[in-house]
Amino acid sequence: MTQSIKIGQYNIGTDGPLFLISGPCVIENEAVTLKVAHFLRQTGQDLDIPVIFKTSYDKANRTSLNSFRGPGIDEGLEIIRKVKEETGLPVLSDVHDAGEMEKAAKVLDVIQIPAFLCRQTDLIQSAARTGLPVNIKKGQFVSPWDMGPAIEKVTSISKHGVILTERGASFGYNNLVVDIRSIPIMKDFGVPVVFDATHSVQLPGGKGTCSGGQREFVGHLSKAAVAAGADGVFLEIHPDPESALCDGPNSLPLHELNPLLTVLKEIHRLVRSPI
């Protein structure tokens, strides 16, 4: 079984081109968000790769009460709307509360279910009712074969498409490990599978009041995931990761994106070529 999902101007799917979900972890301000969005539009044009712009208007699951969460739903969605208007890119954001779903769906092209909430039935089904594609991030505590019921929570209501995103599994405390077997296991469900390379190198809560990260492993894991059959990659990027207000230690600087994508596209081509 294969699936193709219409997202903006793109048809993404299990038999399509490698696609990218990318952007800053959280909306810090309008200027940074638009800068990254225009950079991604140009990247997509230069490399002929479908790009879905990702950012968060509210990171409700930060480690500390004092951590930056974003501008909130109203201001955040207005900035995301400007991204769509200025770049033409389809847009994605995570939604943590079913009560925000209707408002978010008026702007977004894809609803993302955060990893920590991937078993929340009411939240997933409220996302399905919007009629938009739903990207469910596999929780750090969930096996790849347990994502079948999560898919069913969407498809029982909507036929507009499901994406599954791998983002690593908890390995002791403050650490994640990636089981590459999860890519082909989840692909057997017949839905597009994305590898979230930047969150997979996160060290959750590793700095006490915030998470750490090991961005030096992003490229290695991305290549392995695409070689294993990932249909897309999820990469959070920032003009200056060291000063980012969220997930800086595992975000890529802009100049590292294009060289990595060039390699990933070639790996994708090779593994999809008939033998």
LINTA-V361785 format. One record per backbone hydrogen bond with DSSP energy under -0.5 kcal/mol. CO is the residue of the C=O (numbers start at 1). NH is the residue of the N-H. Records with the same first field share a line. If there is no record, write none. Layout:
CO=NH  NH
This chain:
3=14
5=7  12
7=10
10=7  12
12=5
13=16
18=50
19=233
20=22  52
21=235
22=54
23=237
26=28
29=33
30=34
31=35
32=36
33=37
34=38
35=39
36=40
37=41
38=42
39=43
40=44
41=45
42=46
43=47
44=48  49
50=20
51=53  90
52=22
53=92
56=27
57=72
58=60
59=62
64=67
69=59
72=76
73=77
74=78
75=79
76=80
77=81
78=82
79=83
80=84
81=85
82=86
83=87  88  89
84=88
90=53
91=109  110
92=55
93=112
97=100
98=101
100=104
101=105
102=106
103=106
104=107  108
109=133
110=93
111=135
112=95  114
113=137
114=117
115=118
117=120
119=121
120=124
121=125
122=126
123=127
124=128
125=129
126=130
127=130  132
128=131
133=111
134=136  163
135=113  137
136=165
139=142
140=170
143=146
144=147
145=148
147=151
148=152
149=153
150=154
151=154  155
152=156
154=157  158
161=134
162=192
163=136
164=194
165=138
166=196
169=177
175=171
177=169  179
178=180
179=182
180=183  184
181=185
182=186
183=187
184=188
185=188
186=189  191
187=190
192=164
193=231  232
194=166  196
195=197  234
196=200
197=201
198=201
199=202
201=214
202=204
203=206  212
205=208
207=209
209=64
210=207
212=203
214=217
215=218
217=221
218=222
219=223
220=224
221=225
222=226
223=227
224=228
225=230
226=229
231=19
232=195
233=21  235
234=197  198
235=23
236=252
238=241  254
240=243
241=244
247=250  251
248=251
249=215
252=238
253=256
254=257  258
256=260
257=261
258=262
259=263
260=264
261=265
262=266
263=267
264=268
265=269
266=270
267=271
268=272
269=273
270=273
